[in-house]
Amino acid sequence: MSSNPIPQSSGGGGRGAGSSDGLFRKPRDPSMAPRHYRTPRSLPDVCPKEPTGEGRGLCDGPSVVADQHRWTVYNSKVNLPAALNDPRLTKRESDFFTKTWGLDFTETDVMPSFYLPNITREHFSSYLQETAQREKIHERCKNVCQSKDDLAVPTITNNHDKARAELDQVPKIFMKPEFVLNDPATFNAVLPWSHFSVAGGKNSRDVASSRLLQEKLSHYLDVVEVSIARQISLRSEAFFHAMSSQHELQDRLRETADSVAKLRARTAAIDRVMCRGPLQALRDSLTRNNCAKLHNKLKLMAAVHQTQPTVQLLLSTSEFVGALELIATTKEVLQQELQGIHSFRHLGSQLCEMERLIDKMMVADFSTYAQSDLNRPFEEDIQVMEKVTKQSAASGKDRLQSLVFGLLRQRKLDFLDIYSDEMIRAAKNVVRQCVEKSVSQINEIDADTVKFHEQMRLMTFHQWFDLLLDIFEHFILFLKRIKATLSVIRNVVLEVLDSSQRSRIADVTPAANHSQEDEEDSGVHHSGEAELAYLTHEGLFISDALNEAEARSSVPAQARAQTRTEACGSDSASATTESSSSREHNYNTTSSLPAGGATALSEDVMPSDLELGRVANNVQELLYTASDVCHDRCVKVLMTRAKDGSLERLSSAEFVCLSQAVESFVQDTEQECVRRSMSLRGALQSQANRFVQRFHEERKTKLSLLLDNERWKQAEVPVEFQDLVDSIADGRISLPERRHTVSEDRKPSEFLCVDGQKYAVVGTVLLLIRMFLEYCQCVNDIPSITTDILTRLTDLLKHFNSRSCQLVLGAGALQVVGLKTITTRNLALASRCLQLVVLYIPVIRAHFETRLQPKQYSILRHFDHITKDYNDHIAEISAKLVAIMDSMFEKALSKYEVKAPMPSACLRNVCKQMAKMHEAIYELLPEEQTQMLFLRINARFNLHLRRQLARLGVSNDGGPQNGLVMVDVAFYTENVQALRSLECLDLNMPEIWEQKR
């Protein structure tokens, strides 16, 4: 029954919302079941009720054997639900409880249990939220699409439902695998004899019950038989197909067995006739090859036995590269060809010990070379040391190349650190030697009693400056030597790197060459190639060079194989030879290997391309470090001298010389090392800042003293100051060279001529012009202090403006210098001096702008602020001049009366004061400024006169008083316009009369 094509739906009420497969299955509505498959109602009390859905089966009941003495629910005599729902009663008894327990029994509401939670709809909210979307989809699909059963196989579905409904009538006990009627419990369950009368009499009820039982069992049997027949009919075609396939399979197996038997017989014949003889021939050939390999192995062992004496011979001549290559080749042979040889069990450790010894020897030799190269006298013109020792025949360059090759071969990539340490010590010695040499030439300094640092402080500036130049010169030579040595090292590293890359490219196509050599060797195997990497003569190993491969290109195949092994393996290859001349030639090539044999270095023992590239970069970084070390030592020399503040007390010329010397040295080192070291520049900048501070303080103090002693009188302009101004006009913003003699025909002038204009100035302004030219000259000589100098110069200009304002406008000169009063001439002279400074501010700004970086242009805004301050100061002086005349007008015209004689004494006094005013400022201010000033003064006169006339009640009515006033006005106009440069001045006298409204 388990082969039903359609799955059985759950009919039990216990599987509501969930199921074992995790899918939601809506319980089937009993009302939707097919009506024509209605289950017939079973007879009461004939057979126990069997669940037809997913309820508990009979197997869940008590065991007859295990539970026969234990009371269970099945022993209950009263089944309350059955008693209340007895189907045999026509209606339910309403007085069931009262007739048993009395009339006092009343039905009351059952109190809710305290142990059960109160279940509300909110407990199912999460479940409803999870299934709401799926339920909507299900309902929408159910409404849109027709039932799958109705579309696909309606007949099969109906038949299956009919069969399922019929099988559901059969109790589940008959379907269980353990169904046996011999079991009393099963038998009693199937045939419930307890329902029949035990008295033995056959009443009508017992007969009817037995007949119904027999009919029911017969009906069950018919249902099962019909279902079985239906299943067989559905699968009959598959049964017949399986039987026919079985016969066909047996026939094919029989044919296969016959074919296998024939194939085995034929294979045995082929083995007997064709294979045994050739296989024996192959075995004999293999035996012969093994004997040849054994012979070659013995020859190889004899060659390896001579390794140690050869290594010692090479070390005696300091041929480290050849010895290392020989050791490496021997170790490779021991590991690959002679592994497990008992007699050579200690040779590997001995070779490793010798290799460590060679490492120490090379490091010590390189350290000795570096020390000798860096500390040799500077009088030698050569940059690379010629010979390490007098006994050494090899040149210093070849010696250095050999050491570098060996150190790279052993992966001692930290040898540059040794050179760096020696370089630092040598730089210290350079400074010490220069100081000792300079001190020995100065009698005033006792080198035995004075400390090293104190010796430099006791020198004069010129002595110390000569020492600094000597140190600079020696450090330039020192850097050139280091650069030459590092260039040799870098070339060796790059040569090894290039050789490694070429060998990697050459290994791309080795297969074709090997195939041609295999044909020429006539089947001879190359397993014995390792022994061909040795050349022996009279019991010694001899290092071979790479160029020997080209000389042996015409020898037989075995010699070509030997040459190939030498090129791929190492430059220490050896083979048996008979002539002593060959031995001597090999020795010579071994000695010259480091100079041109980089291609012979084995790729597997040399550092990788990445490591070699890193070493090459470290060589360049070491050159940068050398530049930094030299700069650092020079900084110490500089700071030692500056410790007592002596550098701050230098004159401008001396500090400029120092700055130029340092800048020249920095540029030379940058040219040699292609590195911009900042330590020396930074130290010089620090000293320059201190120098600028002192430089500015000196000039600011000097300017303050000049202003405090200035009596604000017009000064004569010496010839050199006029020349200075003329040079500025020509575009030379610098101090001219000092002249010892001045031509006698040129005398000081009263005015300073600038661009065709005359400036009456005081002596302080002339010196101020020279001061800001000194600032500009300082920027030309020391460009690194441009911003600092600019800030100081703006401060100087601000100081001049503020201090002159205090002394003139603020009348500070009365107390400081002892002037009796601040006259209009003093005011006009101060205004003209300020105008001269304003004239030169754009020139100064342009000069600094050319020496600033574009990102520093924002600092130039200080000049704009200064210009505004100066113009404001000039405007205040002009306003002060007007205010002086205004107060005089107010005092004089307040006493003015319109009466004869005319012109009046008041107007005579006013014209006299106007003439004095004009006389005081005419020669100091240009005509345009004089006219503008008198226009403003005249406006104040008209204002006060109008007020006085209004107070006197005089109007422009043509009366007698009006005539008298006009006489005075004409007198005033005539006197003012009679002054120089005021002839055409429009006095606008009609405005003295009030306009009638």
PAMI-333736 format. One line per 3 residues: for each residue x, y, z of C-alpha. Coordinates in steps of 0.5 Angstrom, whole numbers, plus 500, padded with zeros to 3 digits. Layout:
BEGIN
X:Y:Z  ...
% end
This chain:
BEGIN
500:500:500  506:505:501  507:506:493
501:510:493  502:516:487  499:521:491
501:523:498  496:522:504  493:528:507
493:528:514  486:527:517  487:528:524
485:534:528  492:534:532  496:537:526
493:543:526  498:549:524  505:545:524
508:539:521  514:535:521  517:538:515
516:545:517  511:547:512  504:550:514
498:545:512  491:548:513  487:542:516
482:539:511  475:542:512  471:535:513
465:539:510  470:539:503  471:531:503
468:528:497  461:526:499  460:519:495
466:517:499  463:517:506  465:512:511
460:507:513  458:508:520  461:502:524
457:498:529  457:499:536  461:495:541
463:490:536  470:492:534  474:498:538
474:505:535  481:505:531  483:512:529
483:514:522  488:520:522  494:521:526
492:520:533  495:514:537  494:507:535
494:501:538  501:500:539  501:506:544
496:502:549  499:498:555  503:492:554
499:486:556  505:482:559  509:488:562
502:492:565  498:486:567  498:488:574
498:496:574  492:500:573  491:504:567
486:508:564  484:502:560  481:499:567
476:504:568  469:502:568  466:509:567
468:513:561  465:519:562  465:522:555
462:515:552  457:515:558  455:523:556
455:521:548  452:514:548  449:514:541
444:509:543  440:514:547  435:518:543
437:524:547  442:526:552  440:525:559
439:532:563  439:530:570  445:525:569
449:529:575  443:530:580  440:523:580
446:521:582  449:526:587  442:529:589
438:535:588  444:540:591  448:539:585
448:545:581  452:547:575  457:553:576
462:556:572  469:552:573  474:557:576
480:558:571  486:554:573  492:557:576
497:553:573  495:554:565  496:561:562
491:565:559  491:564:552  489:570:548
490:572:540  496:576:542  500:569:543
499:568:536  500:574:533  508:573:531
505:566:528  500:570:524  505:575:522
510:570:519  504:566:515  500:572:513
504:573:507  504:566:505  497:565:506
495:571:502  500:568:496  496:561:497
489:564:497  491:568:491  494:562:487
488:558:489  483:563:486  487:564:480
489:557:478  485:551:478  487:545:482
493:541:480  489:535:481  483:537:477
488:539:471  493:533:471  490:527:472
483:527:475  481:520:473  487:517:477
486:522:483  479:520:483  481:513:483
486:514:488  481:518:493  476:512:492
482:507:494  484:511:500  477:512:503
476:504:502  483:503:505  481:508:511
475:503:513  480:497:514  483:498:522
490:500:522  491:493:526  491:489:520
496:494:517  502:493:522  508:488:520
507:485:527  500:483:526  499:476:528
493:472:531  497:468:535  498:474:540
492:474:545  492:481:545  491:482:537
486:476:537  482:479:542  482:486:539
480:483:532  475:478:535  472:482:541
468:475:544  467:480:550  461:482:547
458:476:546  454:472:551  458:468:556
452:463:558  452:459:551  445:461:549
444:464:542  440:470:542  438:474:537
443:480:538  449:475:539  447:472:532
446:479:529  453:481:532  457:475:529
454:476:522  456:483:522  463:482:524
463:476:519  461:481:514  465:487:516
471:482:516  469:480:509  469:487:507
476:489:509  478:483:505  475:485:499
477:492:500  485:489:501  484:485:495
481:490:490  487:495:492  492:489:491
489:488:484  489:495:482  496:496:484
498:490:480  495:492:474  498:499:475
505:496:475  504:490:470  508:493:464
514:494:469  514:487:471  514:484:464
520:489:462  524:487:468  523:480:466
525:481:459  531:485:461  534:479:465
534:475:459  538:480:455  543:481:460
544:474:461  546:473:454  551:479:454
554:476:460  555:470:457  558:473:450
563:477:455  566:471:458  568:468:452
571:474:449  575:475:456  577:468:455
580:469:448  584:475:450  587:472:456
590:466:451  592:471:446  596:476:451
599:470:454  602:468:447  604:475:446
608:475:452  611:468:451  613:470:444
615:477:444  616:480:451  621:476:455
627:477:450  627:484:449  626:485:457
632:481:458  636:486:453  633:492:457
635:489:464  642:487:461  643:495:458
640:497:465  646:493:469  651:496:464
649:503:465  649:502:473  656:500:472
658:506:469  654:510:474  658:507:479
665:508:476  663:515:475  661:516:482
667:513:484  671:518:480  667:523:483
668:521:490  676:521:488  675:529:486
671:531:492  676:528:497  681:533:494
676:539:496  679:541:503  686:542:500
684:546:494  680:551:499  686:552:503
690:554:497  685:559:495  684:562:502
692:563:502  691:567:496  685:571:499
681:568:493  674:568:497  670:567:491
673:561:488  673:558:495  666:559:496
664:557:490  668:550:490  665:549:497
658:550:495  659:546:489  662:540:493
656:541:498  651:540:492  655:534:490
655:531:497  647:532:498  645:530:491
650:525:488  654:523:494  648:523:499
649:517:504  656:516:503  659:514:510
666:516:509  664:523:507  659:524:513
663:529:516  665:533:510  659:537:510
660:540:517  667:541:515  665:545:509
660:549:513  665:551:518  670:553:513
665:557:510  663:561:516  671:562:517
671:565:510  665:569:512  669:572:518
675:573:514  671:577:508  667:581:514
674:583:517  677:584:510  672:589:508
672:593:514  680:594:514  679:596:506
673:601:508  678:604:514  684:604:510
680:608:504  676:613:508  682:615:513
688:615:507  691:622:506  687:627:502
693:629:498  692:623:494  688:625:488
686:618:486  678:617:489  679:609:489
685:606:493  690:603:489  693:598:494
690:595:500  697:593:503  704:593:500
704:586:499  698:586:495  698:585:488
691:586:486  689:593:485  684:596:490
678:596:486  679:589:484  680:587:491
673:591:493  669:588:487  672:581:490
670:582:497  663:585:495  662:579:490
664:574:496  659:578:501  653:578:496
655:570:495  654:569:502  648:574:503
652:578:508  647:584:506  649:588:512
656:590:510  654:597:508  653:598:515
660:596:517  662:602:511  657:606:514
660:606:521  667:607:519  664:613:515
662:616:521  668:615:525  672:618:519
668:624:518  669:625:526  677:624:524
676:629:518  674:635:523  679:633:528
685:633:523  683:640:520  682:643:527
689:640:529  692:643:523  689:650:524
691:650:532  698:648:530  699:655:526
696:659:531  701:661:537  696:664:542
692:657:543  696:652:547  693:645:544
695:641:550  692:645:555  686:648:552
680:643:550  678:641:543  672:645:543
675:651:546  680:651:541  675:653:536
672:659:540  679:662:542  680:663:534
678:670:531  673:670:526  677:670:520
681:664:523  675:660:525  672:662:518
679:659:514  678:653:519  671:652:516
673:653:509  678:648:510  673:643:513
668:644:507  674:643:502  676:636:506
669:634:506  668:635:499  674:630:497
671:626:503  664:625:499  668:624:492
671:618:495  665:615:498  661:616:492
667:613:488  667:607:492  660:606:493
659:607:485  664:601:485  659:597:490
653:599:486  656:597:479  658:590:482
651:589:485  647:591:478  652:586:475
650:581:479  643:583:478  643:583:470
647:576:470  641:573:474  636:576:470
640:574:463  640:567:466  633:567:468
631:569:461  636:563:458  633:558:462
627:559:458  629:554:452  633:549:455
629:543:453  631:544:445  638:544:447
638:538:452  634:534:446  640:535:441
645:533:446  642:527:448  642:525:441
649:526:440  651:522:447  648:516:443
643:515:449  648:516:455  645:518:461
647:525:464  646:523:471  653:523:472
654:530:470  656:533:477  662:530:477
664:533:471  664:540:474  671:538:477
677:539:474  683:535:478  690:535:476
695:532:481  690:531:487  688:539:487
682:542:485  682:548:480  677:554:479
675:555:472  672:561:469  666:562:464
670:563:458  673:556:458  666:554:455
667:558:449  674:555:448  671:548:448
665:549:444  669:544:439  670:538:444
666:532:444  660:531:447  662:529:454
667:536:454  661:540:452  656:537:457
662:539:462  662:546:460  655:547:460
655:544:468  660:549:469  656:555:466
650:553:470  653:551:476  659:555:479
665:558:476  669:553:481  668:547:476
674:542:475  675:536:471  681:532:470
687:534:466  694:532:464  698:539:463
701:544:468  699:550:463  692:548:464
692:548:472  696:555:471  691:558:466
685:556:471  689:559:477  689:566:473
682:566:471  680:564:478  683:571:480
680:575:475  673:572:477  670:578:481
672:583:475  668:580:470  665:573:472
659:575:475  655:571:470  658:565:473
655:566:480  650:561:481  643:563:481
640:559:487  646:561:492  646:569:490
640:574:493  634:574:490  632:580:485
628:584:490  634:583:495  639:585:490
635:591:488  634:593:496  642:593:496
642:597:490  638:602:494  641:602:500
648:604:496  644:610:494  641:611:501
648:610:504  651:616:499  645:620:502
647:618:509  654:620:508  652:627:506
648:628:512  654:626:516  658:631:513
653:636:514  652:634:521  659:635:523
659:642:520  653:643:524  657:641:530
663:646:528  658:651:527  654:650:534
661:650:538  663:657:535  656:660:536
655:657:543  658:663:546  654:668:542
660:670:537  656:669:531  650:673:533
655:679:534  658:678:527  657:684:522
653:684:516  659:683:512  662:677:516
655:674:516  654:674:509  661:671:508
659:665:512  652:664:509  655:664:502
660:659:504  655:655:507  651:655:501
656:654:497  658:648:501  651:645:501
650:646:493  657:642:492  654:636:496
648:637:493  651:636:486  655:630:489
650:626:492  644:629:489  641:630:496
638:636:499  641:636:506  637:640:511
641:640:517  646:645:516  641:650:512
637:649:519  643:651:523  645:657:519
637:659:519  637:659:526  643:663:527
641:667:521  634:668:525  639:671:531
643:675:527  636:678:524  634:679:531
640:683:533  641:686:526  634:689:527
635:691:534  641:695:532  637:699:527
631:700:531  635:703:537  639:707:532
633:710:529  630:711:536  636:715:538
636:719:531  628:721:532  629:723:539
635:728:537  631:730:531  630:738:531
625:737:525  629:742:521  631:741:514
638:738:513  642:738:507  643:732:502
650:729:502  652:727:495  652:720:497
645:720:499  643:723:492  647:717:489
644:712:493  637:715:491  639:715:484
641:708:484  634:706:486  631:709:481
636:705:476  633:699:479  639:697:484
636:696:490  642:695:494  648:699:498
653:702:493  660:700:494  664:705:499
668:710:495  674:713:499  674:720:496
669:724:493  669:729:488  670:736:490
666:740:485  660:736:488  657:739:494
651:738:498  644:740:496  638:743:500
633:738:497  633:730:495  631:730:488
627:723:486  624:722:479  624:730:478
621:732:485  624:736:490  624:733:497
626:737:503  628:732:509  631:731:515
637:727:517  633:721:520  629:720:513
636:720:509  639:714:514  632:711:514
633:710:507  640:707:508  637:702:513
632:699:509  637:698:503  641:695:508
635:690:509  634:689:502  642:688:501
641:683:507  636:679:503  640:679:497
646:676:501  641:671:505  635:669:501
633:664:507  631:670:511  627:674:507
620:673:510  624:674:517  627:681:514
621:683:511  617:682:518  623:686:521
623:692:516  615:693:516  616:693:524
622:699:523  617:703:518  611:702:523
616:705:528  618:711:524  611:712:523
609:712:530  615:715:533  615:721:528
607:722:530  609:722:537  614:727:536
611:732:532  603:731:532  604:729:539
609:735:541  613:730:544  619:733:541
618:739:546  620:735:552  625:730:548
629:735:544  627:742:547  623:745:542
620:751:544  614:750:539  612:745:534
611:750:528  608:749:521  614:748:518
616:743:522  609:740:520  610:741:513
617:738:513  615:732:517  609:731:512
614:731:506  619:726:510  613:721:510
611:722:503  618:720:501  618:714:505
611:712:502  614:713:495  619:708:496
614:703:500  612:700:493  619:699:491
621:695:497  615:691:496  617:689:489
624:687:491  621:682:496  616:680:492
621:677:487  624:673:493  618:670:496
615:664:494  608:665:491  605:661:497
608:667:501  605:673:498  600:674:503
605:677:508  606:683:503  599:685:505
603:688:511  606:694:506  599:695:504
597:697:512  603:701:512  602:705:506
595:706:509  598:708:516  603:713:513
597:716:508  593:717:515  599:720:518
600:725:512  592:727:512  593:728:520
599:733:519  595:737:513  589:737:518
593:740:523  596:746:519  588:747:517
586:747:524  592:752:526  589:757:521
582:756:523  584:757:530  587:764:528
581:766:524  576:764:529  580:769:534
581:774:530  575:775:526  571:774:533
573:782:534  572:784:527  567:790:526
565:794:520  567:801:520  572:805:517
578:806:516  579:800:511  582:795:510
581:794:517  586:792:522  583:785:523
584:783:515  591:786:515  593:781:521
589:775:517  593:777:511  599:777:515
598:770:518  597:767:511  603:770:508
607:767:514  604:761:513  605:761:505
612:763:507  613:757:512  611:751:507
612:754:500  619:751:499  617:745:503
611:742:499  610:742:492  605:747:489
599:742:488  599:741:495  600:748:497
594:750:493  590:744:496  592:746:503
590:754:502  583:752:499  582:748:505
584:754:509  580:759:505  574:755:506
575:756:514  576:763:513  570:764:509
566:760:514  568:764:520  567:771:516
560:769:514  558:767:522  561:774:524
557:778:519  551:774:520  552:776:528
553:783:526  547:783:521  551:785:515
548:783:509  549:783:501  544:789:500
549:794:497  548:798:503  554:802:506
556:797:511  556:792:505  561:796:501
566:797:507  566:789:507  567:789:500
573:793:501  576:788:506  574:782:502
578:785:496  584:787:500  584:779:502
583:777:495  589:781:493  594:779:498
592:772:498  593:771:490  599:775:491
602:769:494  607:765:489  603:759:486
596:762:488  595:767:483  590:763:480
587:760:486  579:761:486  577:763:493
570:763:492  568:769:496  561:770:495
560:764:500  561:769:506  554:772:505
548:768:507  543:765:502  536:768:503
531:762:504
% end
